[in-house]
Amino acid sequence: MIPKDPVMLLSFINLKLRDYYSNLDSLCEDLDLDKTELEEKLHGIDYHYNEERNQFV
């Protein structure tokens, strides 16, 4: 289960990307998440996925 609060979600997703996944697509596929929904939710708190850093910044 992933956090619903956007700030907690940001922390959770960045931790998973850093420690377990090489990219956002792999994370979304493995955790059965809608990539667009995830990006929109984090965009709402002004964070965007950076492929080079493999994290939301």
Distance bins in CASP14 RR format, pairs under 12 A and 6 or more apart:
PFRMAT RR
TARGET T0000
AUTHOR 0000-0000-0000
RMODE 2
METHOD distances of the structure
MODEL  1
1 8 0 0 0 0 0 1 0 0 0 0 0
1 9 0 0 0 0 0 1 0 0 0 0 0
1 12 0 0 0 0 1 0 0 0 0 0 0
1 31 0 0 0 0 1 0 0 0 0 0 0
1 32 0 0 0 0 0 1 0 0 0 0 0
1 33 0 0 0 0 0 1 0 0 0 0 0
2 8 0 0 0 0 1 0 0 0 0 0 0
2 9 1 0 0 1 0 0 0 0 0 0 0
2 10 0 0 0 0 0 1 0 0 0 0 0
2 11 0 0 0 0 0 1 0 0 0 0 0
2 12 1 0 0 1 0 0 0 0 0 0 0
2 13 1 0 0 1 0 0 0 0 0 0 0
2 15 0 0 0 0 0 1 0 0 0 0 0
2 16 0 0 0 0 1 0 0 0 0 0 0
2 27 0 0 0 0 0 1 0 0 0 0 0
2 28 0 0 0 0 0 1 0 0 0 0 0
2 30 0 0 0 0 0 1 0 0 0 0 0
2 31 1 0 0 1 0 0 0 0 0 0 0
2 32 0 0 0 0 0 1 0 0 0 0 0
2 33 1 0 0 1 0 0 0 0 0 0 0
2 34 0 0 0 0 0 1 0 0 0 0 0
2 37 0 0 0 0 0 1 0 0 0 0 0
2 38 0 0 0 0 1 0 0 0 0 0 0
2 41 0 0 0 0 1 0 0 0 0 0 0
2 42 0 0 0 0 0 1 0 0 0 0 0
3 9 1 0 1 0 0 0 0 0 0 0 0
3 10 0 0 0 0 1 0 0 0 0 0 0
3 11 1 0 0 1 0 0 0 0 0 0 0
3 12 1 0 1 0 0 0 0 0 0 0 0
3 13 0 0 0 0 1 0 0 0 0 0 0
3 14 0 0 0 0 0 1 0 0 0 0 0
3 15 0 0 0 0 0 1 0 0 0 0 0
3 16 0 0 0 0 0 1 0 0 0 0 0
3 38 0 0 0 0 0 1 0 0 0 0 0
3 41 0 0 0 0 0 1 0 0 0 0 0
3 42 0 0 0 0 0 1 0 0 0 0 0
4 12 0 0 0 0 0 1 0 0 0 0 0
4 37 0 0 0 0 0 1 0 0 0 0 0
4 41 0 0 0 0 1 0 0 0 0 0 0
5 11 0 0 0 0 1 0 0 0 0 0 0
5 12 0 0 0 0 1 0 0 0 0 0 0
5 41 0 0 0 0 1 0 0 0 0 0 0
5 42 0 0 0 0 0 1 0 0 0 0 0
5 45 0 0 0 0 1 0 0 0 0 0 0
6 12 0 0 0 0 0 1 0 0 0 0 0
6 13 0 0 0 0 0 1 0 0 0 0 0
6 37 0 0 0 0 0 1 0 0 0 0 0
6 38 0 0 0 0 0 1 0 0 0 0 0
6 39 0 0 0 0 0 1 0 0 0 0 0
6 40 0 0 0 0 0 1 0 0 0 0 0
6 41 1 0 1 0 0 0 0 0 0 0 0
6 42 1 0 0 1 0 0 0 0 0 0 0
6 43 0 0 0 0 1 0 0 0 0 0 0
6 44 1 0 0 1 0 0 0 0 0 0 0
6 45 1 0 1 0 0 0 0 0 0 0 0
6 46 0 0 0 0 1 0 0 0 0 0 0
6 47 0 0 0 0 1 0 0 0 0 0 0
6 56 0 0 0 0 0 1 0 0 0 0 0
7 13 0 0 0 0 0 1 0 0 0 0 0
7 14 0 0 0 0 0 1 0 0 0 0 0
7 41 0 0 0 0 0 1 0 0 0 0 0
7 42 0 0 0 0 1 0 0 0 0 0 0
7 44 0 0 0 0 0 1 0 0 0 0 0
7 45 1 0 0 1 0 0 0 0 0 0 0
7 46 0 0 0 0 0 1 0 0 0 0 0
7 47 0 0 0 0 1 0 0 0 0 0 0
7 56 0 0 0 0 0 1 0 0 0 0 0
8 14 0 0 0 0 0 1 0 0 0 0 0
8 15 0 0 0 0 0 1 0 0 0 0 0
8 41 0 0 0 0 0 1 0 0 0 0 0
8 42 0 0 0 0 0 1 0 0 0 0 0
8 45 0 0 0 0 0 1 0 0 0 0 0
9 15 0 0 0 0 0 1 0 0 0 0 0
9 16 0 0 0 0 0 1 0 0 0 0 0
9 31 0 0 0 0 0 1 0 0 0 0 0
9 33 0 0 0 0 0 1 0 0 0 0 0
9 37 0 0 0 0 0 1 0 0 0 0 0
9 38 1 0 0 1 0 0 0 0 0 0 0
9 39 0 0 0 0 0 1 0 0 0 0 0
9 40 0 0 0 0 0 1 0 0 0 0 0
9 41 1 0 0 1 0 0 0 0 0 0 0
9 42 1 0 0 1 0 0 0 0 0 0 0
9 43 0 0 0 0 0 1 0 0 0 0 0
9 44 0 0 0 0 0 1 0 0 0 0 0
9 45 0 0 0 0 1 0 0 0 0 0 0
9 47 0 0 0 0 1 0 0 0 0 0 0
9 56 0 0 0 0 1 0 0 0 0 0 0
10 16 0 0 0 0 0 1 0 0 0 0 0
10 17 0 0 0 0 0 1 0 0 0 0 0
10 38 0 0 0 0 0 1 0 0 0 0 0
10 39 0 0 0 0 0 1 0 0 0 0 0
10 41 0 0 0 0 1 0 0 0 0 0 0
10 42 1 0 1 0 0 0 0 0 0 0 0
10 43 0 0 0 0 0 1 0 0 0 0 0
10 44 0 0 0 0 0 1 0 0 0 0 0
10 45 1 0 0 1 0 0 0 0 0 0 0
10 46 0 0 0 0 0 1 0 0 0 0 0
10 47 1 0 1 0 0 0 0 0 0 0 0
10 48 0 0 0 0 0 1 0 0 0 0 0
10 49 0 0 0 0 0 1 0 0 0 0 0
10 55 0 0 0 0 1 0 0 0 0 0 0
10 56 1 0 1 0 0 0 0 0 0 0 0
10 57 0 0 0 0 1 0 0 0 0 0 0
11 17 0 0 0 0 0 1 0 0 0 0 0
11 18 0 0 0 0 0 1 0 0 0 0 0
11 42 0 0 0 0 0 1 0 0 0 0 0
11 45 0 0 0 0 0 1 0 0 0 0 0
11 47 0 0 0 0 0 1 0 0 0 0 0
11 55 0 0 0 0 0 1 0 0 0 0 0
11 56 0 0 0 0 1 0 0 0 0 0 0
12 18 0 0 0 0 0 1 0 0 0 0 0
12 19 0 0 0 0 0 1 0 0 0 0 0
12 20 0 0 0 0 0 1 0 0 0 0 0
12 27 0 0 0 0 0 1 0 0 0 0 0
12 31 0 0 0 0 0 1 0 0 0 0 0
12 33 0 0 0 0 0 1 0 0 0 0 0
12 38 0 0 0 0 0 1 0 0 0 0 0
12 41 0 0 0 0 0 1 0 0 0 0 0
12 42 0 0 0 0 0 1 0 0 0 0 0
12 55 0 0 0 0 0 1 0 0 0 0 0
12 56 0 0 0 0 0 1 0 0 0 0 0
13 19 0 0 0 0 0 1 0 0 0 0 0
13 20 0 0 0 0 0 1 0 0 0 0 0
13 21 0 0 0 0 1 0 0 0 0 0 0
13 24 0 0 0 0 1 0 0 0 0 0 0
13 27 1 0 0 1 0 0 0 0 0 0 0
13 28 0 0 0 0 1 0 0 0 0 0 0
13 31 0 0 0 0 1 0 0 0 0 0 0
13 33 0 0 0 0 1 0 0 0 0 0 0
13 35 0 0 0 0 0 1 0 0 0 0 0
13 38 1 0 0 1 0 0 0 0 0 0 0
13 39 0 0 0 0 0 1 0 0 0 0 0
13 41 0 0 0 0 1 0 0 0 0 0 0
13 42 1 0 0 1 0 0 0 0 0 0 0
13 45 0 0 0 0 0 1 0 0 0 0 0
13 47 0 0 0 0 1 0 0 0 0 0 0
13 49 0 0 0 0 1 0 0 0 0 0 0
13 54 0 0 0 0 0 1 0 0 0 0 0
13 55 0 0 0 0 1 0 0 0 0 0 0
13 56 1 0 0 1 0 0 0 0 0 0 0
13 57 0 0 0 0 0 1 0 0 0 0 0
14 20 0 0 0 0 0 1 0 0 0 0 0
14 21 0 0 0 0 0 1 0 0 0 0 0
14 24 0 0 0 0 0 1 0 0 0 0 0
14 27 0 0 0 0 0 1 0 0 0 0 0
14 38 0 0 0 0 0 1 0 0 0 0 0
14 42 0 0 0 0 1 0 0 0 0 0 0
14 47 0 0 0 0 1 0 0 0 0 0 0
14 49 0 0 0 0 1 0 0 0 0 0 0
14 50 0 0 0 0 0 1 0 0 0 0 0
14 53 0 0 0 0 1 0 0 0 0 0 0
14 54 0 0 0 0 1 0 0 0 0 0 0
14 55 1 0 1 0 0 0 0 0 0 0 0
14 56 1 0 1 0 0 0 0 0 0 0 0
14 57 0 0 0 0 1 0 0 0 0 0 0
15 21 0 0 0 0 0 1 0 0 0 0 0
15 27 0 0 0 0 0 1 0 0 0 0 0
15 54 0 0 0 0 0 1 0 0 0 0 0
15 55 0 0 0 0 1 0 0 0 0 0 0
15 56 0 0 0 0 0 1 0 0 0 0 0
16 22 0 0 0 0 0 1 0 0 0 0 0
16 23 0 0 0 0 0 1 0 0 0 0 0
16 24 0 0 0 0 1 0 0 0 0 0 0
16 26 0 0 0 0 1 0 0 0 0 0 0
16 27 1 0 1 0 0 0 0 0 0 0 0
16 28 0 0 0 0 0 1 0 0 0 0 0
16 30 0 0 0 0 1 0 0 0 0 0 0
16 31 1 0 0 1 0 0 0 0 0 0 0
16 33 0 0 0 0 0 1 0 0 0 0 0
16 38 0 0 0 0 0 1 0 0 0 0 0
16 54 0 0 0 0 0 1 0 0 0 0 0
16 55 0 0 0 0 1 0 0 0 0 0 0
16 56 0 0 0 0 0 1 0 0 0 0 0
17 23 1 0 0 1 0 0 0 0 0 0 0
17 24 1 0 0 1 0 0 0 0 0 0 0
17 25 0 0 0 0 0 1 0 0 0 0 0
17 26 0 0 0 0 1 0 0 0 0 0 0
17 27 1 0 0 1 0 0 0 0 0 0 0
17 28 0 0 0 0 0 1 0 0 0 0 0
17 30 0 0 0 0 0 1 0 0 0 0 0
17 31 0 0 0 0 0 1 0 0 0 0 0
17 38 0 0 0 0 0 1 0 0 0 0 0
17 42 0 0 0 0 0 1 0 0 0 0 0
17 49 0 0 0 0 1 0 0 0 0 0 0
17 50 0 0 0 0 0 1 0 0 0 0 0
17 51 0 0 0 0 0 1 0 0 0 0 0
17 53 0 0 0 0 1 0 0 0 0 0 0
17 54 1 0 1 0 0 0 0 0 0 0 0
17 55 1 0 1 0 0 0 0 0 0 0 0
17 56 1 0 0 1 0 0 0 0 0 0 0
17 57 0 0 0 0 0 1 0 0 0 0 0
18 27 0 0 0 0 0 1 0 0 0 0 0
18 53 0 0 0 0 1 0 0 0 0 0 0
18 54 1 0 0 1 0 0 0 0 0 0 0
18 55 1 0 0 1 0 0 0 0 0 0 0
18 56 0 0 0 0 0 1 0 0 0 0 0
19 27 0 0 0 0 0 1 0 0 0 0 0
19 54 0 0 0 0 0 1 0 0 0 0 0
19 55 0 0 0 0 0 1 0 0 0 0 0
20 26 0 0 0 0 1 0 0 0 0 0 0
20 27 1 0 0 1 0 0 0 0 0 0 0
20 30 0 0 0 0 1 0 0 0 0 0 0
20 31 0 0 0 0 1 0 0 0 0 0 0
20 54 0 0 0 0 0 1 0 0 0 0 0
21 27 1 0 1 0 0 0 0 0 0 0 0
21 28 0 0 0 0 1 0 0 0 0 0 0
21 29 0 0 0 0 1 0 0 0 0 0 0
21 30 1 0 0 1 0 0 0 0 0 0 0
21 31 0 0 0 0 1 0 0 0 0 0 0
21 33 0 0 0 0 0 1 0 0 0 0 0
21 49 0 0 0 0 0 1 0 0 0 0 0
21 54 1 0 0 1 0 0 0 0 0 0 0
21 55 0 0 0 0 0 1 0 0 0 0 0
22 29 0 0 0 0 0 1 0 0 0 0 0
22 30 0 0 0 0 0 1 0 0 0 0 0
22 51 0 0 0 0 0 1 0 0 0 0 0
22 54 1 0 0 1 0 0 0 0 0 0 0
22 55 0 0 0 0 0 1 0 0 0 0 0
23 29 0 0 0 0 1 0 0 0 0 0 0
23 30 0 0 0 0 0 1 0 0 0 0 0
23 35 0 0 0 0 0 1 0 0 0 0 0
23 49 0 0 0 0 1 0 0 0 0 0 0
23 50 0 0 0 0 0 1 0 0 0 0 0
23 51 1 0 0 1 0 0 0 0 0 0 0
23 52 0 0 0 0 0 1 0 0 0 0 0
23 53 0 0 0 0 0 1 0 0 0 0 0
23 54 1 0 0 1 0 0 0 0 0 0 0
23 55 0 0 0 0 0 1 0 0 0 0 0
24 30 0 0 0 0 0 1 0 0 0 0 0
24 31 0 0 0 0 0 1 0 0 0 0 0
24 33 0 0 0 0 1 0 0 0 0 0 0
24 34 0 0 0 0 0 1 0 0 0 0 0
24 35 1 0 0 1 0 0 0 0 0 0 0
24 36 0 0 0 0 0 1 0 0 0 0 0
24 38 1 0 0 1 0 0 0 0 0 0 0
24 39 0 0 0 0 1 0 0 0 0 0 0
24 42 0 0 0 0 0 1 0 0 0 0 0
24 48 0 0 0 0 0 1 0 0 0 0 0
24 49 1 0 1 0 0 0 0 0 0 0 0
24 50 0 0 0 0 1 0 0 0 0 0 0
24 51 1 0 0 1 0 0 0 0 0 0 0
24 53 0 0 0 0 0 1 0 0 0 0 0
24 54 1 0 0 1 0 0 0 0 0 0 0
24 55 0 0 0 0 1 0 0 0 0 0 0
24 56 0 0 0 0 1 0 0 0 0 0 0
25 31 0 0 0 0 0 1 0 0 0 0 0
25 33 0 0 0 0 0 1 0 0 0 0 0
25 34 0 0 0 0 0 1 0 0 0 0 0
25 35 1 0 0 1 0 0 0 0 0 0 0
25 36 0 0 0 0 0 1 0 0 0 0 0
25 38 0 0 0 0 0 1 0 0 0 0 0
25 39 0 0 0 0 0 1 0 0 0 0 0
25 49 0 0 0 0 0 1 0 0 0 0 0
25 51 0 0 0 0 1 0 0 0 0 0 0
25 54 0 0 0 0 0 1 0 0 0 0 0
26 33 0 0 0 0 0 1 0 0 0 0 0
26 35 0 0 0 0 0 1 0 0 0 0 0
26 54 0 0 0 0 1 0 0 0 0 0 0
27 33 1 0 0 1 0 0 0 0 0 0 0
27 34 0 0 0 0 0 1 0 0 0 0 0
27 35 0 0 0 0 1 0 0 0 0 0 0
27 38 0 0 0 0 1 0 0 0 0 0 0
27 39 0 0 0 0 0 1 0 0 0 0 0
27 49 0 0 0 0 0 1 0 0 0 0 0
27 54 0 0 0 0 1 0 0 0 0 0 0
27 55 0 0 0 0 0 1 0 0 0 0 0
27 56 0 0 0 0 0 1 0 0 0 0 0
28 34 1 0 0 1 0 0 0 0 0 0 0
28 35 1 0 1 0 0 0 0 0 0 0 0
28 36 0 0 0 0 1 0 0 0 0 0 0
28 37 0 0 0 0 1 0 0 0 0 0 0
28 38 1 0 0 1 0 0 0 0 0 0 0
28 39 0 0 0 0 1 0 0 0 0 0 0
28 49 0 0 0 0 0 1 0 0 0 0 0
29 35 0 0 0 0 1 0 0 0 0 0 0
29 38 0 0 0 0 0 1 0 0 0 0 0
31 38 0 0 0 0 1 0 0 0 0 0 0
32 38 0 0 0 0 0 1 0 0 0 0 0
33 39 0 0 0 0 0 1 0 0 0 0 0
33 40 0 0 0 0 0 1 0 0 0 0 0
33 41 0 0 0 0 0 1 0 0 0 0 0
33 42 0 0 0 0 0 1 0 0 0 0 0
34 40 0 0 0 0 1 0 0 0 0 0 0
34 41 0 0 0 0 1 0 0 0 0 0 0
35 41 0 0 0 0 0 1 0 0 0 0 0
35 42 0 0 0 0 0 1 0 0 0 0 0
35 49 0 0 0 0 1 0 0 0 0 0 0
36 42 0 0 0 0 0 1 0 0 0 0 0
36 43 0 0 0 0 0 1 0 0 0 0 0
36 49 0 0 0 0 0 1 0 0 0 0 0
37 43 0 0 0 0 0 1 0 0 0 0 0
37 44 0 0 0 0 0 1 0 0 0 0 0
38 44 0 0 0 0 0 1 0 0 0 0 0
38 47 0 0 0 0 0 1 0 0 0 0 0
38 48 0 0 0 0 0 1 0 0 0 0 0
38 49 0 0 0 0 1 0 0 0 0 0 0
38 56 0 0 0 0 1 0 0 0 0 0 0
39 45 0 0 0 0 0 1 0 0 0 0 0
39 47 0 0 0 0 1 0 0 0 0 0 0
39 48 1 0 0 1 0 0 0 0 0 0 0
39 49 1 0 0 1 0 0 0 0 0 0 0
39 50 0 0 0 0 0 1 0 0 0 0 0
39 56 0 0 0 0 1 0 0 0 0 0 0
40 47 0 0 0 0 0 1 0 0 0 0 0
40 48 0 0 0 0 0 1 0 0 0 0 0
40 49 0 0 0 0 0 1 0 0 0 0 0
41 47 0 0 0 0 1 0 0 0 0 0 0
41 48 0 0 0 0 0 1 0 0 0 0 0
41 49 0 0 0 0 0 1 0 0 0 0 0
41 56 0 0 0 0 0 1 0 0 0 0 0
42 48 1 0 0 1 0 0 0 0 0 0 0
42 49 1 0 0 1 0 0 0 0 0 0 0
42 50 0 0 0 0 0 1 0 0 0 0 0
42 55 0 0 0 0 0 1 0 0 0 0 0
42 56 1 0 1 0 0 0 0 0 0 0 0
42 57 0 0 0 0 0 1 0 0 0 0 0
43 49 0 0 0 0 1 0 0 0 0 0 0
43 56 0 0 0 0 1 0 0 0 0 0 0
43 57 0 0 0 0 0 1 0 0 0 0 0
44 56 0 0 0 0 0 1 0 0 0 0 0
45 56 0 0 0 0 1 0 0 0 0 0 0
45 57 0 0 0 0 0 1 0 0 0 0 0
46 56 0 0 0 0 1 0 0 0 0 0 0
46 57 0 0 0 0 1 0 0 0 0 0 0
47 53 0 0 0 0 0 1 0 0 0 0 0
47 55 0 0 0 0 1 0 0 0 0 0 0
47 56 1 0 1 0 0 0 0 0 0 0 0
47 57 1 0 0 1 0 0 0 0 0 0 0
48 55 0 0 0 0 0 1 0 0 0 0 0
48 56 1 0 0 1 0 0 0 0 0 0 0
48 57 1 0 0 1 0 0 0 0 0 0 0
49 55 1 0 0 1 0 0 0 0 0 0 0
49 56 1 0 1 0 0 0 0 0 0 0 0
49 57 0 0 0 0 1 0 0 0 0 0 0
50 56 1 0 0 1 0 0 0 0 0 0 0
50 57 1 0 1 0 0 0 0 0 0 0 0
51 57 0 0 0 0 0 1 0 0 0 0 0
END
